[in-house]
């Protein structure tokens, strides 16, 4: 009977190991950090705001035992890094930064433009743009929004998870608003306009 139990236990262990599914979670904290780095390069720092120094995450002092660690190391299962340093992403970031600093920033300062709650730029008040410049501003907004959509897609693909595009967009939408300078407009979750 013992001879029969040993192969049976080994078979059960192998079947259990084969059934293990590794769920790759969306690394929200890493995505937020990547979004902050990207957005800050595009729009620059707000001279009116000085952010508090970042606190390092506190590690748990209590050791935890994880049954899955017998099959998969914790480091392998949980190490996810969001990269924004590919040539394609860098090219989009450079275009957005140039466009923002040369033209769009002025229209954010005037209140004509605002950050939408969907990660895009919105013409909030066209009356703040001289009539002769409106077509040009609309074109700049359309170009920037194309780049925004492309960068959200490119970041998710570059990180091997195209299914993360919606979550990347949501993370960036929140970061554009969080990084907005004092006096700039943004949409809240319900679509109402608010001024920072």
ABEGO torsion letter per residue (X at the ends): XAAAAAAAAAAAAAAAAAABBBBBBBBAAAAAAAAAAAAAAAAEBBAABBBBBBBBBBBBABBBBBAAAAABBAAAAABBBBBABBAAAAAAAAAAAAAAAAAAAAAAAAGABBBBAAGBBBBABAAABBAAAAAAAAAAAAAAAAAAAAAAAAAAAAAGBAAAAAAAAAAAAAAAAAABBBGBBBBBAAGBBBBX
